[in-house]
C-alpha cells in the first residue's frame, strides 16, 4: 500500500517547523587551491503526524539549507500515530541501514540518535525506543526512519484493509 504525499494546502492549521540534521562539506581541488561546496540534510514537520526529508546542495550553507527545506516540503507524508507513540513495532530499511522502532510507555521520551530523533520528533512521536543496525550514516538513518514510519498502520486501517475485526 503506497503512502500518498500530503498537499501543502492541507497544512494550513499547523505551521511546519524545520531543522538541519547535518551539513556536509565537499571540496574540489582547483588551480588556486580548494573550492568548497555544501550539502544540507533537513527534516520538516508539524509535530502532529506529518514529516518530510530534504537534501539541498549549494556553494554556501544558508542556500543549501534553504534548498533542503524546499525539497523536504515536496516530500511530506502523513504518519499513523497512537497518542504519544507509534501503534506497533516496525523495522525501517534503507540500503545498509536497518532501524527498529518500538512503542514506549508515556514519559519515556525519544530514545534515539540525533538523526533518527529529528525525524521522530518532527513527526510528532514523543515516546519511542530505537536501535540502528548496520550503517549509521546520517542520510541512511534518516531515510530508514522515514521508511519505518511509513510502514505504520493503525488498528482501524488494518481492520478496513482485511475486512475483519481485530481484538487486542
N, C-alpha and C positions, 0 to 999 in steps of 0.2 A: 504494500500500500504506500503510495507516494505521498509525501507531505507537500502541501501547496504553499507557495510563498505568500507572505502576508502583504497586502497592499498598504502603502503609506497612508492612504485616506482613512483606513481603519484605526490608525494610531493616534487620532486627534485627542482622545481622552487622557492618555498618559504620555508625558514627554519622554523622548528617547534620550538615554544617557550613554556616553561612550568612554572607553578607557583604552590606553595603549598597553598592550601586553608586552611587546618587546620591539625595540628598534634595532635593525640590523645595519651594519656599516660595511660597504663593499668598496674596494679600491681598485683602480685601474692605473697601471704604470704608463706614463706618457713621457715624452722627451723632457719636459720641465720638472718631472717628479711624479708624485702620486695624485690622482684625482679621485675624490671620494664621492660616493652616492649612498643614499639611504633608503631603507625599506621599513615600513611600519606595519605591525600586526595589530589590528584594532578589533575590539568587541563592542557592539552596540546592543542595548536592550532597554526595556521599560520596567524591569524588575517585577513583572507580573505575567510572565509566560511567553514573552516574545523576545527573541535574541537573533543576532546576526554577526557574522565574522567577515572582516575585510582585510585586504592586503594592498598597500599603496607604495609606489616607488617614485622617488624624485631626487633631485640633487641637493635638497635641503630638508631637514627633519620636519618642520611645520607643514610643508607642502605634501610630504609623504603621509603624514598623519591625516591631513585633510582628504587626500585621495582614498586612504584606508577607510575613513568614516563613510565616505560616499559609496564605496564598494560594499561595505557592511550593510548599509541601508537597503541596498538592492537585494540582499540575500536573507532578509528577515524570515524566520519561521516561527510558528506557534508551537509551544511545548505543553504537553499534558502534565499538570501538577496536581498533587493531592495535599491541599493545605500548604504547609511549610516545606514539605519534602516531595520526593518523587513517588509515584504509585507502586513501583516494584523494582527489583534488582535488574540491572541491564548492563550489557557489555557494549562498548563502542570500539570500533576498529578503524584505523587509517594507516595504511602502509605498514611500517614496522612497529606501530604503537597499538597497544590494547589497553583500554581503561575500563575498570569495573566501577559502577556507581551503585551504592547500596543505600536504601532509605534508612534514615536515622530518627530516633525519638526526639521530640521537641526539646530545644535547649542545647543540642549537640553542636550546632554550627556547621559550617562548611569545612570539612577536614579534607583539604586538597592542596596541591602545589599551586604556585602563582598562576600558571597558565590555565589550568582547569578551574581554579577558583574564580577567575574573571568571567568565564563563560557561565558557570553555575550561578554566581551572584547576580549577573545582569539578566539571567533567565528568570530569576525570582525564587530560586531554590535556597532555603535558609538552613536546612538540616540534611546533610548527606555525608556519607563516607566514600572515599575514593581510593583506588590503588592503580598505579600505572605500571604496565609490564612492557618491556622492550625499549624502544627509543623514547627518550624523554625530551626530544626536540620540541621547542615551543609550538612551532607550526603544526607538527603532527599531533601533539597532545590536544591543542585547541580543536582541530578537526575531528579527532577521535571522540572528544567530549560531546561535540555537537552531533556527531553520528549516533552516540548513545542516547542523547536526549531526544533525537528524532524517532528513536525506536520505542519510546514510551507510549503506553496505551492506558486509558482509564478503564475501570471495570465496565462502565456503560458502553464504551466504544467496542470492547471485546464482545460483550453480550449482543450488541446490534450486528457485528460482523458475523458471529457464529449463529445467531438466531436462537439462542438458548439463554436461560438464566444461570448465573454463577453464584453459588453460595460460598461466602468466605467466613 
